[in-house]
Each structure stands twice: as C-alpha cells, then as structure tokens.
C-alpha cells in the first residue's frame, strides 16, 4: 500500500508541478515537475505510514 500511495502521490505532484511551471516556461515546468514528484512521493508514503499506525 505504501508503494502504491507513493506512486499516486508522485504522479499528482508531478502534474501539479508541471502545470504551475508551464505558466513560466518549459524549463521551469520540468524542474517543478521533478520537485513535485519528490514531494508527492514523500507525502503519499508519509500519509500511508500515519494511516497504518492508527
């Protein structure tokens, strides 16, 4: 479950970063997409860990 939620979080974070960065330019979109992927992966796995503890 943790890996699945990490994947979902990474996908959502990547999309959010891409669309925000696209407002500025292509290179910014690529960079923010990578940042969003990392943040989404972290958030998805952390959410799952907290959910499994309770």
C-alpha positions in Angstrom: 0.0 0.0 0.0 2.9 2.4 0.8 4.4 2.0 -2.6 1.1 2.5 -4.4 0.4 5.6 -2.5 3.9 6.8 -3.2 3.3 6.3 -6.9 -0.1 8.1 -6.8 1.4 11.0 -4.8 4.4 11.3 -7.2 2.0 11.3 -10.2 -0.2 14.0 -8.7 2.8 16.1 -7.5 4.4 15.8 -10.9 1.2 17.0 -12.7 0.8 19.9 -10.3 4.4 21.0 -10.7 4.2 20.8 -14.4 1.1 22.9 -14.7 2.4 25.5 -12.3 5.8 25.7 -14.1 4.2 25.8 -17.5 2.9 29.2 -16.7 6.5 30.4 -16.7 8.2 28.2 -19.4 9.2 24.8 -20.4 12.4 24.5 -18.3 10.6 25.7 -15.2 7.9 23.1 -15.9 10.4 20.3 -16.0 12.1 21.5 -12.8 8.9 22.0 -10.9 7.7 18.6 -12.1 10.7 16.9 -10.6 10.2 18.8 -7.3 6.5 17.9 -7.3 7.4 14.3 -7.9 9.7 14.1 -4.9 7.2 16.0 -2.7 4.3 13.8 -3.8 6.3 10.6 -3.2 7.2 11.8 0.3 3.7 12.9 1.1 2.0 9.7 -0.2 4.3 7.4 1.7 4.0 9.5 4.9 0.2 9.6 4.7 0.2 5.8 4.4 2.5 5.3 7.3 0.4 7.5 9.5 -2.8 5.9 8.4 -1.4 2.4 9.0 -0.3 3.4 12.6 -3.8 4.3 13.7 
